[in-house]
């Protein structure tokens, strides 16, 4: 059935008379499907979306078809797509019935309204919806409800945190407070929205009650999909679900939930396959040069803007270099200006510099946040049109991609399963931007399979001790209580300390105690520093951390390199001079590795250091106190407000060059206001720098 008007490009190029014949035939088929299946007619909706795309691009040839297309659009429930300028009166009235009361500019499609109404009734809702569904509109509408005074949104990545924060800022009342950074403290009254990753929200002590808990991409709580962070996610879900009046869990392509043992009986599970875009799948598997083939496809204007999925940061770098070597040139003024800026402010020896000059950017989890944000915004604005990306961008971040190229078939050495494949594929097309997307396959698609999700944090916690330790003892089975008691003994830590460091895994905490038990008196003395270490003390500390924990994503290749990186970051007077030191000399560090190290300094390394200090104090007579060093490390040894600027898209290196002085009392908003005043009076600020500052200003809270 979906062969009608597929692939779209062929019909866009068809002669007018043939196009009209096929459009009429397709409309007849869609109408018959709707009469037979109603709103569940997926094939009919696919045809209608394609008709909308044709009518938009072949306006004159299909002008007299528009009233019929609008009527079909209404029948399949795509009310946001109904064009009031050509729709009939009855279609206009039907569209108004789906307009949001809280946001007059928002019109729901029929399945969005279904989920929204269930939430308004006070139900706990678990929803499975396709990537192009428009879940953000439901989240924003619920946050805007007057009875929601305290809400928390858990997101899986910092990229999605930034997008969510910026989006909600544009829609909330100025008196609403958004809490997204550790340094912020929630006011005791008034409307407050907490937004953070699981680790950030788990650490907060100022979330005492909630009206609504939202968990985006909730499938990540399933231990079978573990990326090492599911413990913290389930812990925070368990913690916050107990103090909220209502929760809303949403994710893509989930066939069912395993709710056995859940504490909640009133859960409305809504599974919908309702898509607002259509997709043309294109198989480009070939025995020829795949890079050359990819370059040719990317050079075609009809295939852009394009996301290219790669398995890892290294794969992104390799593919970017290979594409540059083909001679491809899709460069824009903006991409070349950004390349020049990176070259001056970070290093000219980064492959991203040359690829951006050719119009190809890449994005992954190791990037500095301000630069990653600039790349996403530039791509979505059409300032460049090709972005290579890993799963960190696929997971929930909205992009304006018309096409998706699935270049790699693995993540972390494991073949992409059907669930992840569907999530990647779903990034092609975008509601309100591209009616029909394209997906180019360089590998066979995985076999379709059912996907059921467990969320231990909403129930008994399963049999995972790192999750169970967060539960009230009365809720923990006797056997599990005994295991936790054994963990206390074998790690030397208290229950509260097991809760705090459980994300590192109890097995590694046990290993750490074993290593500490075998230390000599001199070794313990070197580890027992306070406030700030000398070099040999930092070296001893880094070596023990390296022996105990998983540092494969820290950017360091050895304990000695980790020591060197920590020492230079601590001792350099500015981030700019730190970059100069690291990127120069006989053995400069690779940019991706250095930025990975800086990202690890934000949470994982501080957590490991505090775990080591705690275990030392508990299991020896050490008086070690790393807390001041760790607190500074989290902020890259910069004032907290300066580090916070990086999170809102204001590069620290740019802030340092402006020479602005801040104090401990300076807020992010005040620092940005000062920067705006400073750049108005200076002539040495490049246009792309002014854009970064302006974007960070648009992402701040005022009032």
N, C-alpha and C positions, 0 to 999 in steps of 0.2 A: 504493500500500500504506500509506503513512504518513497517508492521510486518516482512518484509524481513530483515533478519540478526538482529532481535531484540528478546530478549535482547542479547547484544553482547557477554556476558560471556558464554552463551550456545554454541555459534558458535566457540568461542575460544577453547572450550573443545571438539569440534566435531572431529571424525576421519577424516583423510586427504581427503579420497575420498568423503565423505559426504560434507565436507567443500567446496571442489571444485565444486561439483554439485550445491550446494546452491548459491555459489558465481557466477556461470555462469547464473543460473536462475535469480538472482537479477540483474545482468548486463543487461540481456535481457529486464527485466521490466523497468530498468532505461533508457535504450536506447529508448524504445517505448514512455515513458513519455516525454523524451526530444524532440523526433520527433513531438509529439503532442503539447507540451506547451512551448518548448524552455527554456529560462532562468528562467521562472516562475514555472518550474517543481520542487516544493518544495520536493515532495516525492522522486524524482530522486536524488536530491542533498543529501537527507538524506541517501539514499542507497550508493551513491558514498563515502560519508564520512565514512560510516561503512566499505566499501570495503578497503578504505585506512587504517583504523585501523587494519583490519584483515591482510592486506598485510604487515603491519609493524611488527605485532606480530607473524604471521605464515609465515615468509618470504620464507622459502624453499618450503612449500606446495603451495604457490601461485606465485612463481617466474615467471612462464610463463604467468600469468594473468596481470603482471604489465603494459605492453604497452597498453592493453585494458583499464585498470583502469585509466592510465594517460590520455587517449583520452577522457574518460567520465568526468574526472576531468576538463579538458579544456572545454568541452561542457556545464558544469553547471557553468562555470565562476570562479572556485576556483583556479585561476592562482598561488597564493602563494603556493598551495599544489602540483603543477606540479613538479615532480622530473626530472630535466634535465638529470640525469645520465641514465635514462631508457626511457624517452619520445622520441617520434618520432621528426624528424626535424620540421615538421609543427607545432607540439605542442610547441616546443621550441621557434619558431618564434612568435607564438601567445602569449606566456608568456612574451616575450621581449616587446611586444606592451603595456603591462601593468606595465612596470617598471617605477619607478619614475625618472624624469629627475633631480630633486634636490637631491635625495638620491638613489644612484645606488644599495644599498642593499635592497631597498623596492620594492616589487611587490604588486600591488593592486589586490583585487578581483573585479569582474565586477561592483558591486554596490558601492564599495568604489570609484572607478573611476568616476562613474556617479555623485556622490555628489561632488567630488573634481573638476570635470570639471565645474559644475554649479557655484561653488565658484570662480574658475578662471575667469569665464565670468563676475564676479563682482556682481552676484546676491546675494540678501539677502536670506539665506537658513534656513528653519526650517526642521529638519530631525528627523524622528522616525525610529529607528533601534534597533534590538535585542541586548541584553547585550553582546553577543559574536561577534558582528559585526566588531570590530576593529576601532572604532571611533577615538582612540588616534592617529592612523597613519594619518588620515585626518587632525587633529588639528596640528600635528607636521609638516606636509607637508606645510600647509598654513603659519604657523609661519616662515618656512624657505624660503618663497618666497621673492625675493629682493624688491618687491614693498610694502611689509608689513614692515613698519618702526616703527610703534607704534601699539601695540596690547594689549588687556586686556582679561584675561580669568577669568570668575566668576565660582567658584566651591562651592559646598554646605557644604563641611566639611574640617577641617584642615588635616585630613588623606589624602584626595584627593589632597589638596593643596601641601602637601609634595611629593606625588607621581608624580604629574604633573610637579612640579619644578625640581625634580631629572631627570625625563625623558627628559624634554626639554633641560636641561643643557648638556646632553650627545650628543645633536644633533646640537645645535646652534653654530654659529661662536663665537670665544672667545671675539670679540668686542661687542657682544650683552649684554645688561644689563638686568638682571632679578630682578624685584622689587617685593618682597613678604612680607616685614615686614614694620611696621609703621615707623621705624627709618630711612629707606632708602629714599633718595630723587632722583627722576629721573633726569638724565642729560638732558640739553636742546637740545642736538643733539645726533645723533647716533640711532641705533636700540634699542628699549626698549620693554620688555614684562612685563606687570603687571599681577600678579597672586594673587588672594585673594578670600576670602569669600565675600558675599555681604556687610557685615558690614565694613570690612576692606577697600574695594574699594570705598564705599560710603563716607567714612571719608577723602579720599585722595583729596588734592587740587592741585596736580601736574599732573593730567590727563586733558589736555586741548584739545587734538585732538587724534583721533584714525583712523587707517586704517582698523582695524578689531576688532570687539567685539565678543567674544565667550562666550556663556552661557551653561555650562554643567549641565545636569539634570534640564533643564529649566522648567519642569512640576511643580517644587516647587514654581513657581510664581503664580500658580492657587490658589486663596483664598480658594477653596473647599478642597484643600489638605494642609491647613494651619498647620504649626508646630510652629507658632508664629513668623516666620522670613520672611514671604512672603512680609511684608510691606517694609523691607529694600531691598529685592531682586527686587521688582517692582520699588522702588525708584531709585536704581542704574541702572537698565535697562533703565528707562526713561531718566536719566541723561546722560548715556554714549551712548545710541542709537542716541542722538541728535548731538553728535560730532564725530561719526564714519562714515566712508565711506561705511561700509558693516558690517552685523552681521551674525553670524552662531549660531543657537540654536539647541541643540541636546539632545535627551532623548530617553528612550526605550518605546515600546509598546503603542504608542499614535495613536489613530485612526483619529484624526482631531484636528484642531485648530479653535477657535472662534476668527476670525480676524475682527469682526465688530468694527468699530471705530478706527482701526489701522491707524497710520500716514503713513504707507508704502503700496504702491500698488504693488510693484515689488517683492513680496515674493514667493519663490519657495518652496512649501511644498512637501517634498519627504518622502513618507511612504514606508518602505520596511520591509519584513519579512525574509530577506536573512540571514540565520544562517550559521556560519562556523563550528559549532560543532553539534553533534547529542546528544540526551538525552534518556536514558532509565528510564522511571518512574517506581518506585517500591513502592507499597502500603504495609506499615508495620503497619497499624492500628491493634491494638490488645487489648484484655481485660486483657492481662497478664502484667507482670512488664515491662513497657516501658524502664526504665533505663537499666535493664539487657539486654533487646533486643538491645538497642542502643549500649551498651558496646560490645556485641557479634559482631554486624555489623562493628563497628569501629576496632575491633581486626582483621578483615579480610583484608589482604594486598591489595586485589583487590578493596577495597572501599576507599582507601586512596591515596593521601591527601584529607582530608575532612573538609568542613566547616559545622558547626552546627548552624543553625539560632535560636536565642533565643530572647525573647521580650524585655528584659531589663537587665541592669547590675546585678540586684538582681537575675534574672533568670539564668544568666551566672554563678554566684557564686554558687547558689543552685545546678545546674546541674553538675558543675565541682566537687563539694563535693560528690554528689551522685555517679558519675562515679568513683571517687577515692575509694569510699566505696565498689564498686563491685570487687576491686582487679585488675582492668585493669592495665597493665604495657606496655606502648608504649614508655617509656622514651628513650631518646637518650643522648649521652654525652653532646650535646649542650644544650638541654632542662634542664638537671640537673645542668649544670654550670650556666645557667641563673637563675634558681631557687635559687641556693646558693648565687648568686650575689644580687638578690632581698632581700633575707633574711638578708644579712649583711648591705645593703645600705638603705633599707626601713624598712622592718619589717619581722620577721619570722612568724607572726601571720596572714598572708594573705593567703587566700585559694589558690591563684594563685601559691604560692610556692609549695604546695603539688601536685597540679594538673600538674604543669610543670615537676615535678619529675616523674610523670606517663606519660609524653609525651602529655599532654593536656593543651593548652594555651587558654586564652580568651581575647577578644578585645572589647572595647566599648568606648563611647565618654567621659567618665569620667577619663580615664587613662592619666597619664603624657605622654606627646607627644613623648619623646625620647624612653620610654619603649614600647609604642604602635608601633612606627616605627620599633623597634628591633623585635617585635613579627611578624609583617607583613613580614619583610625581611627574618626572619628565616623560616617562613612557606613557602614563595615562593622559597627559596633555598633548601627546603627539609630537613632542620635541625631539624624539628619536623613536624608531619603530621596531627594533629587534632587541629582545632581552632574553639572555640565557639565564635560567634559574634552577635552583634545587627545590626540594620539597618544602623548604621554609617559606617560600612565596606561594606555593600551591595550596598550603593549608590555611584557607580562609581569607587571604588578602584579595580584595577585588582589583582586577585589572581590566583595561579596555582592549583586550586582545581579540582580534578577529580569528587568528589561527594559532594552533598549538602544534608544535613539532615534538614528537616523543622520540628523542634521540637515543637515550639510554634505557635499558630495561631492568636496571638494578638500583637498589639503594642499600648501602652498607654490605655489599657483596651478596645480597639476596634478591632473587628475581621479584620484580614488582607483581603483586597479586592483583586480582580483578578489582578489588575494592580501591586500592591506590590508583590503579590504572584508570578507573572510572572518575576518580577525583581529579586526576590530571587532565583527562579528556574533557571534563566538564568546564575547564577554563576557556574553552573555545567559544567565542561569541559572548555577548553581555547584554543583559536586559536594558533596553533603552539606547544601546550603542550599535550593536551588530545583531540583526535578526538571525543570520545564519553564519555559523562559524565553520572552520575547517580543522580537521585533525589529520596530521600526516604521520603515518606509522612507519618507523624504520625497523621494527621488529614485529613478530607475530603477536597479536593481542592474547593475553592470558585467557584461559577458559573461565566462563562465567561460573560463579559459585555464590551460595547463600552466605550472608554475613550477619551473625548474631553477636550482640555486644553485651558484655558484663560490665557492671559498675559496682565493684565491691564496696565502695564508699557509701552507697545508699542502703546497704544491707548489713550483713553480718561480718563483712570484711574478708570473706573467703578464708583461705588458710595461709595468707601472707602475713607473717609476723610484723613486718615493717608497717603494715596498715593497721593491724589489730592493736598495736601498742597505743594508738590514738583513741581507742574506745574506752568507755567506762568499764572497770573490771567486772561489773555485774553482767556485761554483755558478752564477755569473752568466754568461750568454752574452756572447761577445766584443763584440757590437754594443752590448749594454746597458752593459758596462763602459766603452766609449768614451763613451756618453751621460753616464754618471755622472761620468767625468773632465771632460767638457765642462761639466757642472753645477758642478763644483768651481771651474772657471775663471771661469764667468760669474757665480757668486755670491761668490767669494772665500772660501768656507767649506771646512773640512776634512770628511772622511767622517763623523766622529763628530758634527760640527755639522749636517751634512745629515740624519743620522739623527734628531737631536733635534728639528729644526725642520721636518722634511718634511711634517708634518701641516698646515703653513701653505701648502703647495705650493711646489715648486721655482720655478715661474714667478713667484710673488710674492717669493721670496728673490732672484731675478734682478732683478726690478723694484726691490727695495730697494737693491741695489748700484748700479744705474743712478742712482737718486735721490741716493745718498750721493756718488757720483763727481761730481755737479754741484753739490754744496754749496760755499758760500764758506767761507773761514777762520773768519769770525765765526759762521756757522751751525754749523760743527763745534764751535766753542768752547762755544756754548750747549747743545749736545747732550752735551758731555763732562763732565757732572756726576758726582759720586760720593756714595754713601750716600743722601742726600736732596736733592731739587732745590729751588731757589727757584721762584717762580711763573713767571717768564719762561722758565726752563729747562724746566719741566714743560710749558708751552705749546708750545715748539718741539718737544719730544718727542712730544706728543700729535698735533700737526699732521702730523709725518712718519709716525707710525703710522696716522693716518687716511688719508693719501694712499696707503699701501702695502697695507693689509690690509682684509679684509671685516669691517666692524663693524656690519652691519645688525641684529644681535641683541644689541648691547651696551647698548641702552637710550638711548644718546646720539644726538642728531640732527645734530651737527656737531662739528668738532674743538674749537671753543671751549667747547661744552657738556661734552664729554669732559674737557677741562682743568678746568673748574669742578667737575665731580663728583669727579674724582680729588683735587683740592685740598681740597675741603670734607671728604671722607672722611678724608684725611690729617690735617687740622687740628682737626676736631671732637673734643672730649674723650670723647664716648661715642656709641654708635650711636643712642641715644634723642635726643640733641641734633642729630645729623645728620638724623634724620627730621623733627624740628621745623623745621630750616632749609630742608630740601628741599620740604616740603609747605606752607610758608607763603610770604608775600610776594605780589607782583603777578603773578608767573608761576610758580606751583608746578608741579613736575614730576609727571607722572601716576604713580601707585603702580606699575603694571605696568612702566613704563619704568625707574623707580628700582630696582626689585627685579631687573630684567634686568641693569642695570648692576652690581649687587652680585654676581650670579651670574657675570658675565663677569670680575669681579675674582678669582675663584677659580682660573681656569686660563687662559682665552684671552688676556686682557689681559697677565698676567704673561709668558706665552709670547711674545707679540709684543714686549714691552719687552726681554726678554732676547735675542730675536733681533736687535732693533735694536742693542743694546749690542754683541753679538758681531760683527755686520757692521761696525759703526763701528771697532772695535778691529782687525779683520782688514784693512779696506780704507783706513784712514787712520792717522795717528799719534795718534789719540785714546786717552786713558787712562780712558774712561768706565767706571763701575762702578755698575750699577743694582741689584746683587744684594740689598743690605739693604732698599732700598725695595720691591723685588718680593717679598721674603720676608714683609714686613709687609703688603703689599697683599693677598696670598693669604689672609690672616687678617683682612682689613678693619681693619688696624692695631690689632688686639686681641691679647691673649695667645693663643697657639695653643690652649690648653686651652679658652678661652672660645669660640673659633670652632668647636672640635670639639663643644661642647655643642649648637650649632645643628643639627648633623648627627644627633644622637641624639634630637632633638625638644624640646630645652630652649631656648626663645627667648632670644636674647642680651639683648633689652630687659628681660625678666623677671629674668635673672641680674643685670643692672646695678642694677635697682631693689632687689634683696635686699642689695646692698652687700657682697658677699662678696669677700674679697681672695684672689688666687691668685698663685703664683710660677711660675717656669719649670719647677719640679720637680713641680707639682701635676698629677695625672692627672685624666682625665674622671671616673673612678669616685670619686675623692676630692672633686672639686668637687660632684658630685651628692649624695654623702653629707652634705657640709656644708650644701647647700641643703635637704635633707630635715630636718636638725636645726634649721635656721633657721626654716623655715615652721611647724614644730610650736610654736614659741614666739611666733609672730606671729598677730595677729587681722586684719590688713589684706590677707590673701592670699585672693583670690576662689576659689570652688570650681573653676572651670575652670582656674585657674592651678595649683591643687593637682593636678588631673588631669594637666596637661602634665608637671609635675615627676614625678609617679608613673609616667607612661608612659615618660619618659626613664630613670627608674630601672629599670623592667622591661626596658629595652633595653640595660642595661649588663652588663658581664661581672664576675662575682664569683668569688672563690676563687682 
